[in-house]
Amino acid sequence: MSLIELREVSKRYGDHTLFENLSLSFDTGTIHLLVGKNGSGKTTLLKLCMNRIQTDSGSIYHQKKLKCRYMPDFVELPYVDRPFTFISWMLSIMRVPLDLKWLSELDIDMGSEVSNLSKGNKQKVLLYLSLVGSPDVVFMDEPFTALDDKTIKVVMKRIAYLQAQGTCMIISTHEIKLFSKLDVVIHALD
Ligand SMILES: Nc1ncnc2c1ncn2[C@@H]1O[C@H](COP(=O)(O)OP(=O)(O)OP(=O)(O)O)[C@@H](O)[C@H]1O
């Protein structure tokens, strides 16, 4: 049985039909890339998969007790704490142990308040929390937009590691080339 299944899902906004009877399944250890032009429905499909928005018809099945993570394309992070305090607090809520090796690999600017971090460093904090531990499913919306080349390599290594551990990742991206060495399923939404 798949972790998540979409069965004949349709979604429209007004008279704009984004998906018509779409059926997809997401299994353990698979990477799915949602690709397509701006406005083609990548974020909408992610939100449907997460049950954050309603379908117009069709159904979405989630295996019970799935550990899911979501990395949105933008979040303000208005926290006065430094990254280490913020991350430790988030991990305690998530009930996931601190992984110092993964944290050091990302090389986050630990000296500034989270709210004052650069865009790339904020994205690193979100990536840390999305890819720490052993989630069953990770949803990521444009996770590479503010990252430098070195960080992209680190993140790709982590994604490959998690895939080997059995994590399913569903990623909206314009950067298909980054995944050329990985086994991925591409969903073209144009
Ligand atoms: N809540 C909403 N109400 C009305 N229309 C919406 C809503 N959310 C999204 N849309 C529309 O649905 C379409 C798909 O939007 P979506 O954000 O899923 O696209 P996307 O592929 O993620 O785009 P981008 O690459 O620009 O991030 C767009 O035309 C958008 O305007």
Ligand as a Chemical Component Dictionary entry (heavy atoms), coordinates in Angstrom:
data_LIG
# 
_chem_comp.id                   LIG 
_chem_comp.type                 NON-POLYMER 
_chem_comp.pdbx_formal_charge   0 
_chem_comp.three_letter_code    LIG 
# 
loop_
_chem_comp_atom.comp_id 
_chem_comp_atom.atom_id 
_chem_comp_atom.alt_atom_id 
_chem_comp_atom.type_symbol 
_chem_comp_atom.charge 
_chem_comp_atom.model_Cartn_x 
_chem_comp_atom.model_Cartn_y 
_chem_comp_atom.model_Cartn_z 
_chem_comp_atom.pdbx_ordinal 
LIG N1  N1  N 0 -6.610 30.182 -3.019  1  
LIG C1  C1  C 0 -6.636 30.391 -4.326  2  
LIG N2  N2  N 0 -7.692 30.992 -4.895  3  
LIG C2  C2  C 0 -7.759 31.203 -6.215  4  
LIG N3  N3  N 0 -6.802 30.827 -7.091  5  
LIG C3  C3  C 0 -5.729 30.214 -6.582  6  
LIG C4  C4  C 0 -5.578 29.971 -5.183  7  
LIG N4  N4  N 0 -4.408 29.337 -4.983  8  
LIG C5  C5  C 0 -3.833 29.204 -6.184  9  
LIG N5  N5  N 0 -4.627 29.733 -7.153  10 
LIG C6  C6  C 0 -4.349 29.742 -8.578  11 
LIG O1  O1  O 0 -4.048 28.414 -8.977  12 
LIG C7  C7  C 0 -3.021 28.428 -9.967  13 
LIG C8  C8  C 0 -1.874 27.549 -9.495  14 
LIG O2  O2  O 0 -1.211 28.160 -8.398  15 
LIG P1  P1  P 0 0.035  27.463 -7.707  16 
LIG O3  O3  O 0 0.497  28.376 -6.633  17 
LIG O4  O4  O 0 -0.337 26.075 -7.354  18 
LIG O5  O5  O 0 1.076  27.424 -8.915  19 
LIG P2  P2  P 0 2.632  27.047 -8.914  20 
LIG O6  O6  O 0 2.835  26.073 -10.041 21 
LIG O7  O7  O 0 3.061  26.604 -7.565  22 
LIG O8  O8  O 0 3.287  28.434 -9.292  23 
LIG P3  P3  P 0 4.753  29.064 -9.028  24 
LIG O9  O9  O 0 5.741  28.294 -9.895  25 
LIG O10 O10 O 0 4.586  30.479 -9.483  26 
LIG O11 O11 O 0 5.027  28.959 -7.552  27 
LIG C9  C9  C 0 -2.639 29.884 -10.181 28 
LIG O12 O12 O 0 -3.346 30.350 -11.314 29 
LIG C10 C10 C 0 -3.115 30.566 -8.922  30 
LIG O13 O13 O 0 -3.454 31.899 -9.154  31 
# 
loop_
_chem_comp_bond.comp_id 
_chem_comp_bond.atom_id_1 
_chem_comp_bond.atom_id_2 
_chem_comp_bond.value_order 
_chem_comp_bond.pdbx_ordinal 
LIG N1  C1  SING 1  
LIG C1  N2  SING 2  
LIG C1  C4  DOUB 3  
LIG N2  C2  DOUB 4  
LIG C2  N3  SING 5  
LIG N3  C3  DOUB 6  
LIG C3  C4  SING 7  
LIG C3  N5  SING 8  
LIG C4  N4  SING 9  
LIG N4  C5  DOUB 10 
LIG C5  N5  SING 11 
LIG N5  C6  SING 12 
LIG C6  O1  SING 13 
LIG C6  C10 SING 14 
LIG O1  C7  SING 15 
LIG C7  C8  SING 16 
LIG C7  C9  SING 17 
LIG C8  O2  SING 18 
LIG O2  P1  SING 19 
LIG P1  O3  DOUB 20 
LIG P1  O4  SING 21 
LIG P1  O5  SING 22 
LIG O5  P2  SING 23 
LIG P2  O6  DOUB 24 
LIG P2  O7  SING 25 
LIG P2  O8  SING 26 
LIG O8  P3  SING 27 
LIG P3  O9  DOUB 28 
LIG P3  O10 SING 29 
LIG P3  O11 SING 30 
LIG C9  O12 SING 31 
LIG C9  C10 SING 32 
LIG C10 O13 SING 33 
# 
